[in-house]
Amino acid sequence: MVDGREIRITHPDKLYFSSQVKVSKLELVRYYLSVAPGALAGIADRPVVLKRFVDGAEREAFYQKRAPKDRPSWLRTVVLSFPSGRTAEEVVVDDAAGLAWIVNLGCIELHPHPVRSRDLDHPDELRVDLDPGPGVPWEHVRTVALEVKDVLSDMGLHGWPKTSGSRGMHINVRIQPAWTFAEVRRAAVALSRAVERRRPDIASSKWWKEERQGVFLDYNQNAKDRTTCSAYSVRPLPDARVSTPLDWREVPDCDPADFTIFTVPKRFATVGNPHADMDRHPGSLEKLLELAAKDEAEGLADAPWPPHFRRAEGEAPRVAPSRARSVPKPRAKMPLITVANSPDRDAALAGLERWKAKYHALASYLAVDDVLVDSMRGRSSTWTRIRVNLRHVPEDVRPRQETPDPDDDPTRQWRELRAGRGPKKAT
């Protein structure tokens, strides 16, 4: 029984983590119940995308937007509309019973939208996602987080930091629900560019990975239909790390490895939720939007949107610089080749190793950040794309683009159909 409701946990002994630590489904449910007030603070009264790891953290997950038909009668839903024009009836979790119910479905992570059920068109949260590139040290992530704090303060806003549970950090900003998704994203673009101007050596607002260095401030997490893991979410890493809310005083010395499913319940019982007062501090985006207007007046175009969004007025070209037709040189400025596409991350990484073995003489030319491992999000699942930037390889020995190995892009057929070409026929 959870909050007076009977919640049946199916296959309670099934291991959801097994490679480095052992965690069963029942233990995962018990973890979430131990931090329920904190976890619910991040998802309550919000529609939630169900990211389901039905075979555990070490296997691929899939995204389920639509609420299961066999859900309990007491579980609320709301209908969201998406940029594609489609709609979906999504789950809204209001209490610990609902939390336990979605975890039983295999939801290791929690993915709420930044809106409340009473107003689905005006976010009450701006989300700053700090995403470090390959080889970027954790120290730089913390430094950029503190720069974000200062810029937000200059804009009259209060940021609430948490570890992402992976390699980055998240900073959530409670705002008045007075702006559209497009306006919140516009404010996030201005914030990202302001931080980059302060620390261009370690911070980047550039959408294209080939242009970035250091820590990317992913402004597009504020586009409609985007979600990030919320506070106290367990992440599918071998040590079962947790996306943990922090006090700003903890940020300079924090280590994400300290926060796991085994340590966070004790921390929560001892110090509580550092973000407990977040709802008491809704701020205004007016100053950030003034900064956005200033950037635009000085010639900065809107930053690129995610690929499945309609092109926005004033948006910069939605094409990677290395593929832009305007590049005058016969070879691209950033010569990228794709070496692997697969829904199975391990299979994609194995393909990368085969490519390295084939071109072993080039290894000494490649920097750490020349290998781009992208977690791509399709309509209902994730897949891994691996590219190699040959910028440091002498032009006369650069290998040409070959058929990736493996070459299993689950979105290819959908993209071809959308483009009106139809799927390619096998020959």
Disulfide bonds with the S-S distance in Angstrom:
none
